[in-house]
């Protein structure tokens, strides 16, 4: 049988971005070199703050068009604090890419594991497993370049929530809850997180959620205000399954989720649309440690594991899904070993040591 050939667009990023991307590509190559049913090819494309400094563009149209032709996109940390737009804001090509490719579902898994870094004293915190789904194209970010400061007296921003995107977001989240129920052999649950008690836009958001819930009667639904949801994530996160929320709230809560895991260095993510998907770590470019061999590559590697599982599901390629799970398990096993635990997790291992530990675990 002829192998499926999957092409991967690679954005190496800024700061520590290239340092964590390199071992990730190496792990993918070693993991898949003997695969029977598929192969991977990689195309590195320019984007980011360094690209902007050189060319005046942080996300060249040629890079976007090339990425669209690929089966998936691996994106490392982007942006540098000292390279900014004329209005003073930082460059965020990763957000522009989400908007360009209509990647409405930001998937942020939150998990802990035996012998991993524990920040919760309750023993139930040792094996958390829930997912935050963040709408990634609307909310406060939809008009991120249109905010105004008027007469140096007040500032305004605009929030947008549309029915078309919200319906796609909720349907994706309901299907994710159903899929997890099968995988984990437990009832499926989906919680809508909003601020419907104060803002009409969020009541609209919840109304659409309730409408879509009628199409998924097997999924147990609930709704919670974002402040209460943040408290629940700290007090009893083991009760959670899938949470779905607006863009800004998701941006904040996903970092809280990374805190429960022990570090942003362990937090992977995916931004998924109907036709494209981007996989990237939740953390930033950390220019203060760039070039020092200290960066933790595990979040990038775990994002690559999510990519393999995505490719498997989208293309009916079971082997890709299996190898995605294998890579994820290798990364979490490495994080529990001294040679795989970086400074962000209380250890002393550097980038090369962590990367080698993952390869050894494979």
C-alpha positions in Angstrom: 0.0 0.0 0.0 1.3 3.4 -0.9 2.3 5.7 2.0 0.4 8.8 2.7 2.7 11.8 2.4 2.0 14.6 4.9 3.7 18.0 4.3 4.4 20.1 7.4 4.9 23.9 7.3 7.4 25.0 9.9 7.7 28.4 11.4 10.8 28.4 13.6 9.8 31.6 15.6 11.9 34.0 17.6 14.0 33.9 20.8 14.0 30.3 22.0 11.7 29.4 19.1 14.4 27.8 16.8 16.0 26.1 19.8 12.9 24.1 20.7 11.8 23.6 17.1 15.0 21.8 16.1 14.7 18.9 18.6 11.0 18.6 17.8 11.7 18.0 14.2 14.4 15.6 15.1 12.0 13.6 17.3 9.4 13.5 14.6 11.9 12.3 12.0 13.2 9.5 14.3 9.7 8.5 15.3 8.3 8.3 11.8 11.3 7.2 9.7 10.1 3.5 9.9 6.4 4.2 9.7 4.6 1.9 7.3 1.6 4.0 6.3 2.8 7.6 6.1 5.8 9.9 5.8 6.5 13.5 6.8 8.2 16.3 4.9 9.0 19.7 6.3 9.0 23.2 4.7 10.5 26.0 6.8 8.9 29.3 6.1 9.8 32.9 7.2 7.7 34.8 9.8 8.1 36.5 13.1 9.8 39.5 14.7 13.3 38.8 13.2 11.6 38.4 9.8 9.9 41.8 10.3 13.2 43.4 11.2 14.8 42.1 8.0 12.0 42.6 5.6 9.3 44.8 7.1 6.8 41.9 7.2 6.2 39.6 10.1 3.9 37.2 8.2 4.7 37.4 4.5 1.8 36.5 2.2 4.1 34.0 0.4 4.5 32.1 3.7 0.8 32.0 4.4 0.1 30.7 0.9 2.7 28.0 1.2 1.4 27.0 4.7 -2.1 26.7 3.2 -0.9 24.0 0.9 0.5 21.9 3.7 -1.3 19.3 5.7 -0.5 20.9 9.1 1.6 23.7 10.5 4.1 23.6 13.3 4.7 27.0 14.8 7.2 27.9 17.5 7.2 30.8 19.9 7.1 34.2 18.1 7.6 37.8 18.9 10.3 39.9 20.7 9.5 42.7 23.1 12.0 45.1 21.5 10.6 44.7 18.0 7.2 46.5 17.8 4.7 48.0 15.4 4.6 51.8 15.0 1.6 51.9 17.5 3.7 50.3 20.2 2.1 46.9 20.2 4.1 43.7 19.9 4.1 41.7 16.7 1.7 38.7 16.9 1.9 36.9 13.6 0.6 33.8 15.3 -2.7 35.6 15.9 -2.7 37.0 12.4 -2.3 33.4 11.1 -5.3 32.2 13.1 -7.4 34.9 11.6 -6.1 34.3 8.0 -6.8 30.6 8.2 -10.0 30.8 10.2 -8.7 28.7 13.0 -11.7 29.1 15.3 -11.0 26.3 17.8 -8.0 26.8 20.1 -7.4 23.5 21.9 -5.5 23.7 25.2 -5.2 20.3 27.0 -4.5 20.4 30.7 -3.0 17.3 32.2 -0.8 16.1 35.0 0.9 12.7 35.4 2.5 10.4 38.0 5.9 11.7 39.1 5.4 14.9 37.2 5.5 18.4 38.7 2.6 18.8 41.2 1.3 22.1 42.2 -1.9 20.8 43.9 -1.7 19.2 47.3 -4.9 17.1 46.8 -3.9 13.7 45.5 -6.6 13.9 42.8 -4.4 16.6 41.2 -1.8 14.0 40.2 -3.7 12.9 37.1 -5.8 15.8 35.7 -7.1 15.4 32.2 -9.3 18.2 30.8 -9.4 20.4 27.8 -10.0 24.1 27.3 -11.4 25.1 23.9 -10.8 28.8 23.2 -12.5 30.6 20.3 -9.5 32.0 18.5 -10.7 34.4 15.8 -13.3 36.7 17.5 -13.9 38.2 20.9 -11.5 41.0 21.9 -8.9 39.9 19.3 -11.2 40.4 16.3 -10.5 44.1 16.3 -7.0 44.1 18.0 -5.6 46.7 15.6 -8.6 49.1 15.9 -8.4 50.1 19.6 -8.5 53.9 20.2 -7.1 56.3 22.7 -9.3 59.4 22.5 -7.8 62.8 23.5 -5.6 61.0 26.0 -8.6 60.7 28.2 -10.1 57.3 27.6 -9.5 54.2 25.5 -11.9 51.8 23.8 -11.8 48.3 22.4 -14.4 46.3 20.6 -15.6 42.7 21.2 -17.3 40.7 18.5 -19.1 37.4 18.7 -20.9 35.9 15.7 -23.4 33.2 15.3 -21.6 31.5 12.4 -18.3 31.1 14.3 -19.9 30.3 17.6 -21.9 27.4 16.1 -18.8 25.9 14.6 -16.9 26.4 17.9 -19.6 24.7 19.9 -20.1 21.8 17.4 -16.4 21.2 17.5 -16.4 21.2 21.3 -19.4 18.8 21.6 -17.7 16.4 19.2 -14.5 16.6 21.2 -16.4 15.8 24.4 -18.0 12.8 22.6 -14.6 11.6 21.4 -13.0 11.9 24.9 -15.9 10.0 26.4 -15.1 7.1 24.1 -11.4 7.2 24.7 -11.6 7.6 28.5 -14.7 5.4 29.0 -16.6 8.0 31.0 -19.6 10.3 30.4 -19.0 13.3 28.2 -19.3 16.8 29.7 -19.1 20.3 28.2 -19.1 23.5 30.1 -19.7 26.9 28.5 -17.6 29.7 30.2 -18.8 33.2 29.8 -19.9 36.4 31.5 -23.5 36.3 30.5 -24.7 38.0 33.7 -23.1 41.3 32.7 -22.6 41.5 29.0 -25.3 41.0 26.3 -22.7 39.6 23.9 -22.0 36.8 26.3 -25.6 36.0 26.8 -25.8 35.7 23.0 -22.8 33.3 23.2 -24.6 31.2 25.8 -27.9 31.2 23.9 -26.1 29.7 20.9 -24.5 27.2 23.1 -27.8 26.0 24.4 -29.2 25.8 20.9 -26.4 23.6 19.7 -26.7 21.4 22.9 -30.0 20.2 21.6 -28.1 18.5 18.7 -25.9 16.6 21.2 -28.2 15.1 23.8 -25.6 12.5 25.0 -23.3 15.3 26.3 -23.9 16.6 29.8 -23.8 20.5 29.6 -23.3 23.2 32.1 -22.5 26.9 32.1 -20.3 29.0 34.5 -19.2 32.6 34.7 -15.5 33.0 34.0 -14.6 34.1 37.5 -16.3 31.1 39.0 -14.7 28.9 36.4 -11.2 30.2 37.3 -11.9 29.3 40.9 -13.1 25.9 40.0 -10.0 25.2 38.0 -8.0 25.8 41.2 -10.3 24.2 43.7 -11.5 21.1 41.9 -10.1 20.7 38.4 -10.5 16.9 38.5 -14.3 17.5 38.0 -13.7 19.1 34.6 -13.8 17.6 31.1 -14.2 20.0 28.2 -14.6 23.8 28.7 -15.4 26.2 25.9 -15.1 29.9 26.0 -14.4 33.2 24.3 -11.0 34.3 23.0 -9.8 36.6 25.8 -11.2 34.4 28.6 -9.5 31.4 26.9 -6.2 33.3 26.6 -6.2 33.9 30.4 -7.6 30.5 31.5 -5.2 28.5 29.4 -2.3 30.0 31.3 -4.0 29.1 34.5 -4.3 25.6 33.1 -0.5 25.6 32.4 0.0 26.7 36.0 -1.9 23.6 37.1 0.5 21.5 35.0 3.5 23.0 36.6 4.9 25.2 33.8 4.1 26.8 30.5 7.0 24.6 29.3 4.7 21.6 29.4 1.7 23.3 27.8 0.9 22.4 24.2 -1.8 23.8 22.0 -3.6 23.5 18.7 -5.6 26.0 16.7 -8.0 24.2 14.4 -10.3 25.3 11.6 -12.3 23.5 8.9 -9.4 23.3 6.5 -6.2 24.0 8.4 -4.5 23.5 11.8 -1.6 25.0 13.6 0.3 23.4 16.5 2.4 25.5 18.9 3.5 25.8 22.5 1.5 28.1 24.8 4.6 30.0 26.0 6.4 33.0 24.6 9.8 33.4 23.0 11.6 34.0 26.3 14.4 36.2 24.9 16.0 36.4 28.3 17.2 32.8 28.0 17.5 32.5 24.2 20.9 31.1 23.1 21.8 29.8 26.5 20.6 26.2 26.1 18.0 26.5 28.9 14.7 26.4 27.0 12.3 23.5 27.7 11.3 21.9 24.4 8.6 19.7 25.9 5.6 22.0 25.1 6.8 22.2 21.5 7.3 18.4 21.3 3.8 17.8 22.9 2.3 20.1 20.3 3.9 18.0 17.6 2.3 14.9 19.3 -1.1 16.6 19.0 -0.3 17.3 15.3 0.3 13.6 14.7 -2.9 12.7 16.3 -4.7 15.3 14.2 -3.2 14.0 11.0 -4.3 10.5 12.0 -7.9 11.5 12.7 -8.3 13.7 9.7 -6.8 11.2 7.2 -7.9 7.9 8.7 -4.3 7.0 9.4 -4.2 5.0 12.6 -0.5 4.8 12.7 -0.1 8.5 12.9 -2.5 8.6 15.8 -0.6 5.8 17.6 2.7 7.5 17.1 1.3 10.8 18.4 0.3 9.0 21.6 3.8 7.5 21.7 5.5 10.9 21.4 3.2 12.4 24.1 4.0 9.5 26.5 7.7 9.9 25.8 7.6 13.6 26.6 5.7 13.1 29.9 8.0 10.3 30.8 11.0 12.5 30.2 9.5 15.3 32.4 9.4 12.9 35.3 13.2 12.1 35.0 16.0 14.3 36.3 17.6 14.5 32.9 14.3 15.6 31.4 13.3 18.3 33.9 14.3 21.8 33.1 14.6 24.8 35.4 11.0 25.8 34.9 10.0 22.4 36.5 12.5 22.7 39.4 15.2 20.7 37.7 18.6 21.5 36.1 18.4 19.9 32.7 19.0 22.0 29.6 17.5 21.9 26.1 19.8 19.2 24.7 19.5 17.0 27.8 15.7 17.2 27.7 15.5 16.5 24.0 17.8 13.5 24.3 15.8 12.2 27.2 12.7 12.3 25.0 14.5 10.4 22.2 15.7 7.8 24.8 12.1 7.4 26.0 11.0 6.8 22.5 
